[in-house]
Amino acid sequence: MTPLERLCELEPAAPLPDVLAFFDSLPPVEPATMLGSWRGGEIATGHLYDGLLGPSGWWGKRFRSVDDVDPLVFERRGRRFAGNPALMPLPLIERFPKLAKSPPAATLFRFASPMLRTRQPRARLRLLTYRGVTSTAMLYDALPIADCFRMVSPDVLVGAMDIRGHADPYFFTLRRETAD
């Protein structure tokens, strides 16, 4: 079975041990291969953040250079814009996860998301050793978070969001957008 076929088995949800084993089996990613726009998806494993990104209007990530990264790209009314992760209400989300995942909260966030708009890069790419493998990681400028990437194929990545204070990572996928 190819890594891409295995990923399709794990999406959109799978047990954490299965996703960890799959992630650990994947090869590293070089920073230069990540440049461009990537559409995001989720692999739900029971993490507190499962189910938050899609309803928020999150579209994916944009890597213009290793020092110029939009870690949150939203889409609203067919238009994409970068959001400032430092303005995300993470303490509220973590304190009230069921409320944060409710349909009214998603509607409110979609309405308010343009207020997060930024024109400045809010993250950078660096090599980082995570789970015993040195690969590209995206380091957020203002949050204690590192998104660690592994390659499924040149156009498909799996990310493990390593968040200070969380025992387990939050998993997501990135698929290269062909028209940037």
Backbone bond lengths (Angstrom), bond angles and torsions (degrees), N, CA, C in turn:
res aa  C-N    CA-C-N  psi(-1)  N-CA   C-N-CA  omega(-1)  CA-C   N-CA-C  phi
1 M - - - 1.445 - - 1.533 109.04 -
2 T 1.319 116.83 133.05 1.464 120.57 179.79 1.531 109.87 -75.90
3 P 1.330 117.46 159.66 1.472 119.23 175.79 1.532 112.77 -57.66
4 L 1.333 117.36 -36.55 1.460 119.93 179.72 1.532 111.20 -66.99
5 E 1.327 116.94 -39.50 1.470 120.03 176.21 1.529 110.53 -64.49
6 R 1.324 116.46 -39.60 1.472 120.10 179.06 1.527 110.20 -66.05
7 L 1.320 117.08 -40.49 1.464 119.95 178.14 1.524 110.48 -60.52
8 C 1.318 116.85 -42.59 1.464 120.69 179.23 1.528 111.35 -60.26
9 E 1.324 117.45 -31.57 1.466 120.98 175.82 1.525 111.55 -70.02
10 L 1.334 117.40 -31.76 1.463 121.57 -176.06 1.531 113.13 -84.47
11 E 1.325 116.94 -23.72 1.464 119.94 -179.46 1.522 109.96 -84.65
12 P 1.306 119.78 144.73 1.458 127.75 -1.19 1.524 114.24 -89.57
13 A 1.344 117.43 -2.79 1.467 119.24 -178.56 1.523 109.90 -149.71
14 A 1.342 114.56 145.73 1.458 120.49 179.05 1.521 108.79 -160.00
15 P 1.331 117.32 160.10 1.465 119.82 176.52 1.535 110.65 -63.20
16 L 1.310 116.14 141.93 1.464 121.51 -178.74 1.525 113.06 -52.78
17 P 1.336 120.94 -45.76 1.469 119.13 179.91 1.529 113.08 -58.52
18 D 1.339 117.50 -36.57 1.465 120.59 178.70 1.520 111.24 -66.85
19 V 1.335 116.86 -41.61 1.462 120.60 -179.16 1.529 110.11 -69.89
20 L 1.330 117.48 -40.15 1.469 120.15 176.68 1.528 110.97 -61.06
21 A 1.319 117.46 -44.22 1.471 121.00 179.96 1.527 110.28 -63.36
22 F 1.331 117.34 -41.53 1.458 120.78 177.92 1.526 110.25 -63.89
23 F 1.317 117.40 -48.90 1.464 121.80 179.49 1.530 110.14 -56.22
24 D 1.322 116.73 -46.62 1.470 121.07 -178.35 1.526 112.53 -64.89
25 S 1.334 117.36 -23.15 1.470 120.73 -179.35 1.535 112.79 -82.18
26 L 1.332 117.18 -12.23 1.463 120.92 -173.91 1.521 112.03 -85.69
27 P 1.343 116.73 150.74 1.465 120.39 178.49 1.530 111.73 -76.81
28 P 1.329 115.74 162.24 1.466 120.37 178.79 1.526 112.07 -70.22
29 V 1.330 114.00 168.40 1.462 122.81 179.71 1.522 108.06 -120.24
30 E 1.318 117.18 136.79 1.470 122.00 174.46 1.528 109.20 -86.93
31 P 1.330 118.26 140.90 1.468 120.54 -177.89 1.526 114.03 -53.79
32 A 1.313 118.22 -43.55 1.471 120.92 -175.67 1.525 112.55 -62.90
33 T 1.332 117.86 -25.74 1.469 119.91 -178.89 1.523 112.38 -77.07
34 M 1.310 117.33 -8.51 1.460 120.70 -175.72 1.523 113.95 -94.29
35 L 1.316 117.93 -6.21 1.459 119.82 -176.49 1.524 110.76 -60.60
36 G 1.325 115.64 138.63 1.455 122.11 -178.98 1.511 111.24 124.71
37 S 1.324 115.37 -169.33 1.467 122.44 179.95 1.521 109.35 -104.93
38 W 1.319 115.16 140.51 1.457 121.55 -175.49 1.531 109.52 -131.89
39 R 1.306 116.23 130.22 1.462 123.17 177.48 1.518 108.60 -82.58
40 G 1.312 116.42 131.79 1.455 121.13 -176.15 1.513 114.04 -95.82
41 G 1.315 115.09 154.49 1.460 123.92 173.91 1.515 108.62 -146.78
42 E 1.292 116.86 178.52 1.459 121.15 -174.32 1.524 110.74 -128.02
43 I 1.335 114.70 146.79 1.458 121.21 168.00 1.525 105.54 -118.39
44 A 1.298 116.90 101.99 1.462 121.17 -177.47 1.528 110.01 -72.65
45 T 1.324 115.44 129.81 1.466 121.51 -179.51 1.532 112.16 -128.72
46 G 1.327 116.73 6.31 1.459 120.06 -174.99 1.517 112.37 99.76
47 H 1.313 118.15 5.89 1.462 122.11 178.79 1.528 109.91 -69.24
48 L 1.298 115.62 151.67 1.462 122.69 178.27 1.528 112.17 -54.41
49 Y 1.330 117.61 -32.91 1.470 121.60 -177.06 1.526 113.79 -86.44
50 D 1.330 117.99 -5.62 1.466 120.08 179.10 1.520 110.21 -53.80
51 G 1.327 115.49 132.16 1.455 120.49 175.54 1.510 115.87 85.12
52 L 1.322 118.65 2.77 1.468 120.37 -178.37 1.525 113.82 -89.94
53 L 1.322 117.74 -38.47 1.463 119.39 -170.61 1.528 113.59 -69.23
54 G 1.313 118.23 -47.96 1.463 120.48 -177.67 1.520 113.03 -56.85
55 P 1.325 118.49 -55.20 1.463 119.45 179.89 1.537 114.30 -62.70
56 S 1.329 117.27 -20.41 1.468 119.95 179.98 1.523 112.11 -74.49
57 G 1.332 116.64 -13.56 1.449 119.99 -175.41 1.523 112.66 93.78
58 W 1.342 116.57 8.12 1.467 120.44 178.70 1.516 108.98 -60.83
59 W 1.321 116.04 129.92 1.457 121.60 178.45 1.523 111.01 -100.46
60 G 1.347 117.92 -42.45 1.453 121.42 -178.19 1.511 112.34 164.42
61 K 1.347 115.75 -142.58 1.466 122.70 -175.85 1.522 109.14 -136.31
62 R 1.341 115.08 155.11 1.466 120.55 177.62 1.524 107.93 -131.51
63 F 1.350 115.14 127.20 1.457 122.58 179.92 1.529 108.08 -115.82
64 R 1.333 117.41 100.36 1.472 120.74 179.34 1.523 111.24 -83.66
65 S 1.311 117.00 -34.57 1.462 123.85 173.76 1.526 106.32 -158.55
66 V 1.326 116.95 176.65 1.465 118.55 -178.91 1.531 111.97 -65.91
67 D 1.318 117.98 -20.57 1.466 121.02 179.74 1.521 113.33 -109.71
68 D 1.314 117.77 6.02 1.467 122.21 -175.56 1.524 108.47 -134.16
69 V 1.336 115.09 88.49 1.459 121.47 -173.27 1.527 110.26 -126.93
70 D 1.332 115.15 135.59 1.464 122.11 169.89 1.524 106.59 -101.35
71 P 1.343 117.88 101.71 1.463 119.58 -176.57 1.519 114.01 -73.55
72 L 1.334 116.34 -21.98 1.458 121.00 177.78 1.521 108.82 -127.07
73 V 1.315 115.96 112.29 1.458 120.66 173.48 1.527 105.97 -114.19
74 F 1.319 115.47 123.80 1.459 121.90 179.32 1.519 109.71 -105.56
75 E 1.328 115.07 157.87 1.450 119.87 173.86 1.521 107.83 -126.02
76 R 1.314 114.76 128.83 1.459 120.82 178.44 1.518 107.81 -140.65
77 R 1.323 115.02 125.38 1.469 121.28 -178.89 1.525 112.14 54.09
78 G 1.327 115.71 40.19 1.455 120.93 176.92 1.515 115.48 78.33
79 R 1.322 117.62 1.46 1.471 121.01 -179.85 1.522 109.50 -114.35
80 R 1.316 115.30 139.62 1.466 121.58 -179.87 1.525 110.18 -101.51
81 F 1.324 114.37 145.09 1.459 120.26 175.91 1.520 109.19 -151.01
82 A 1.332 115.15 151.61 1.465 121.33 178.78 1.520 109.45 -82.48
83 G 1.323 115.26 141.19 1.454 121.45 177.44 1.518 110.61 -114.87
84 N 1.311 115.80 150.32 1.464 122.62 179.39 1.528 108.78 -87.30
85 P 1.344 118.52 110.19 1.464 120.46 -178.80 1.522 113.41 -61.37
86 A 1.325 118.09 -25.09 1.464 120.77 -179.79 1.526 111.44 -64.35
87 L 1.323 117.58 -20.33 1.461 121.72 -179.30 1.527 112.91 -93.00
88 M 1.331 117.03 -1.76 1.467 120.71 178.12 1.535 108.76 -69.73
89 P 1.319 117.34 138.57 1.474 120.13 -178.43 1.533 112.40 -82.00
90 L 1.338 116.94 58.64 1.468 120.39 -175.99 1.530 113.75 -58.76
91 P 1.347 119.88 -41.58 1.469 117.79 178.02 1.531 112.93 -59.94
92 L 1.333 117.96 -38.59 1.472 120.43 177.38 1.523 111.30 -68.05
93 I 1.334 115.92 -41.73 1.463 120.26 179.03 1.528 110.17 -60.58
94 E 1.312 116.58 -42.85 1.465 120.05 -178.34 1.524 112.11 -72.46
95 R 1.318 116.82 -30.74 1.466 119.71 -179.94 1.528 111.59 -78.62
96 F 1.336 116.45 -35.10 1.467 121.56 -176.76 1.531 110.57 -128.29
97 P 1.333 118.15 64.33 1.473 119.73 -173.88 1.530 114.10 -62.62
98 K 1.324 118.58 -37.48 1.471 119.69 -179.87 1.527 110.53 -66.48
99 L 1.306 116.83 -40.63 1.460 120.43 177.77 1.530 109.86 -65.43
100 A 1.339 116.80 -41.55 1.468 120.94 -178.67 1.523 111.88 -63.46
101 K 1.342 117.37 -27.08 1.460 121.34 -178.51 1.528 112.85 -94.10
102 S 1.309 117.29 3.01 1.462 120.65 -177.76 1.531 110.89 -75.12
103 P 1.323 117.59 153.00 1.476 119.97 177.76 1.535 113.41 -56.30
104 P 1.357 119.60 -41.76 1.472 117.36 178.04 1.534 113.04 -61.99
105 A 1.328 117.12 -36.58 1.469 120.09 178.63 1.529 110.50 -66.72
106 A 1.334 117.04 -40.08 1.469 120.09 178.46 1.525 110.41 -63.72
107 T 1.329 117.01 -42.09 1.465 120.77 178.11 1.518 110.43 -62.70
108 L 1.325 116.90 -44.36 1.464 121.27 179.03 1.524 110.54 -62.27
109 F 1.331 116.82 -43.03 1.457 119.29 -179.14 1.523 111.02 -65.75
110 R 1.320 117.35 -42.63 1.474 119.79 178.56 1.526 110.47 -59.94
111 F 1.327 116.65 -38.56 1.464 120.70 178.82 1.532 110.78 -67.63
112 A 1.329 116.18 -39.85 1.470 120.94 -175.40 1.527 113.57 -87.08
113 S 1.330 118.66 -14.95 1.466 120.57 -173.23 1.531 114.31 -56.32
114 P 1.338 120.70 -32.85 1.468 117.52 177.02 1.536 113.61 -60.20
115 M 1.323 117.36 -20.84 1.474 120.27 177.52 1.528 111.76 -71.33
116 L 1.334 116.60 -15.10 1.464 121.32 177.26 1.517 111.77 -85.93
117 R 1.316 116.87 -6.01 1.473 122.65 -173.62 1.526 111.39 -52.41
118 T 1.325 113.71 139.02 1.469 120.36 177.05 1.526 108.95 -143.76
119 R 1.305 115.25 152.67 1.465 120.76 174.35 1.534 110.56 -109.76
120 Q 1.319 116.49 -1.63 1.461 121.78 -179.13 1.522 110.27 -96.45
121 P 1.330 117.51 145.83 1.472 118.50 173.00 1.522 109.06 -63.71
122 R 1.317 116.78 144.73 1.466 121.22 -177.18 1.519 112.67 -123.42
123 A 1.352 116.23 11.35 1.464 120.64 178.02 1.521 108.16 -162.61
124 R 1.330 114.67 170.77 1.463 121.15 178.22 1.527 108.55 -144.96
125 L 1.324 115.59 160.82 1.462 121.55 178.85 1.523 109.80 -101.33
126 R 1.320 116.03 137.80 1.460 122.29 176.33 1.524 108.36 -147.82
127 L 1.331 115.98 156.96 1.463 119.96 172.14 1.525 108.00 -77.76
128 L 1.320 115.16 136.94 1.456 121.46 -176.82 1.527 108.09 -146.01
129 T 1.301 116.84 139.40 1.456 120.06 174.87 1.525 108.24 -89.07
130 Y 1.330 115.37 119.23 1.458 122.79 -178.23 1.524 107.96 -137.20
131 R 1.305 116.77 127.36 1.463 122.93 -177.85 1.528 110.86 54.22
132 G 1.357 115.36 37.94 1.451 122.16 172.86 1.519 116.47 83.38
133 V 1.339 118.17 2.79 1.461 121.40 -178.73 1.526 109.13 -126.68
134 T 1.326 116.65 133.30 1.456 121.21 176.32 1.523 108.24 -88.90
135 S 1.320 115.50 119.01 1.457 122.74 -176.64 1.520 107.82 -148.13
136 T 1.313 116.53 177.52 1.455 120.56 178.53 1.518 110.45 -71.88
137 A 1.326 114.35 137.74 1.459 121.49 173.31 1.516 108.11 -130.42
138 M 1.316 115.75 147.99 1.453 121.55 174.29 1.515 107.13 -101.17
139 L 1.329 115.81 120.03 1.455 121.51 -179.22 1.521 108.89 -101.62
140 Y 1.317 116.11 121.59 1.463 121.31 178.40 1.524 109.00 -71.47
141 D 1.318 117.10 140.20 1.462 120.90 -179.15 1.522 112.82 -68.04
142 A 1.334 118.58 -37.32 1.459 120.58 -170.28 1.523 114.24 -120.09
143 L 1.320 118.14 8.00 1.457 120.70 -178.42 1.525 110.16 -131.29
144 P 1.337 117.36 149.92 1.470 120.28 177.96 1.531 111.62 -81.02
145 I 1.340 114.74 62.00 1.464 121.73 -175.57 1.523 109.01 -134.22
146 A 1.326 115.95 138.17 1.459 122.54 171.06 1.522 107.35 -128.69
147 D 1.334 116.43 124.06 1.456 121.66 173.38 1.523 106.84 -91.97
148 C 1.333 116.52 113.94 1.460 122.31 -176.60 1.526 108.78 -101.76
149 F 1.341 116.18 129.37 1.461 121.18 -171.41 1.516 112.82 -111.08
150 R 1.342 114.36 147.53 1.454 123.12 170.30 1.522 107.71 -134.44
151 M 1.335 115.53 154.32 1.460 121.69 -173.58 1.525 112.50 -96.01
152 V 1.324 115.76 124.73 1.458 122.53 170.20 1.527 107.56 -88.64
153 S 1.336 115.64 -44.73 1.466 123.98 174.61 1.529 105.57 -154.14
154 P 1.326 119.51 171.89 1.467 119.39 179.62 1.531 113.71 -58.22
155 D 1.326 117.28 -20.65 1.463 120.55 -178.41 1.523 114.15 -114.71
156 V 1.338 117.40 8.05 1.459 121.49 179.44 1.525 108.70 -139.16
157 L 1.326 115.67 127.79 1.460 122.12 179.43 1.524 110.27 -125.21
158 V 1.317 115.71 155.54 1.459 121.62 168.47 1.516 106.52 -113.97
159 G 1.333 115.30 134.01 1.451 121.08 178.05 1.513 110.57 -114.23
160 A 1.327 114.79 140.92 1.459 122.08 173.38 1.522 106.26 -114.98
161 M 1.327 116.39 112.19 1.458 120.98 179.43 1.519 108.59 -83.35
162 D 1.321 115.27 108.09 1.460 122.30 179.65 1.535 106.96 -92.05
163 I 1.330 115.86 113.65 1.458 122.42 -173.56 1.529 108.73 -116.06
164 R 1.321 115.50 125.60 1.471 118.83 177.80 1.525 109.23 -54.92
165 G 1.342 115.74 132.56 1.456 121.31 178.83 1.517 114.47 92.56
166 H 1.328 117.82 -7.05 1.468 121.63 178.04 1.526 108.36 -109.32
167 A 1.309 116.00 130.72 1.466 120.25 -178.44 1.523 111.72 -68.68
168 D 1.323 116.98 -37.01 1.461 121.16 -175.72 1.522 110.38 -117.36
169 P 1.333 116.88 151.77 1.464 119.75 178.08 1.526 111.90 -77.60
170 Y 1.312 114.01 160.27 1.461 123.06 170.25 1.533 106.39 -97.11
171 F 1.324 117.95 130.84 1.463 121.32 -174.99 1.521 112.17 -105.24
172 F 1.331 114.36 141.61 1.458 121.06 178.03 1.526 108.94 -147.53
173 T 1.322 115.74 167.37 1.453 122.04 177.82 1.526 109.31 -118.61
174 L 1.310 115.15 155.68 1.455 122.29 172.61 1.525 107.54 -131.63
175 R 1.333 115.73 132.71 1.469 121.86 176.13 1.512 107.65 -122.42
176 R 1.323 115.36 127.31 1.459 121.10 -176.27 1.525 111.26 -60.03
177 E 1.313 115.49 132.26 1.461 121.86 175.10 1.522 107.45 -84.52
178 T 1.308 116.96 127.27 1.461 119.57 -175.87 1.516 112.35 -76.70
179 A 1.314 118.33 -33.82 1.478 120.90 177.81 1.517 107.98 -109.41
180 D 1.312 117.40 111.06 1.464 121.48 -174.98 1.503 111.59 -87.59
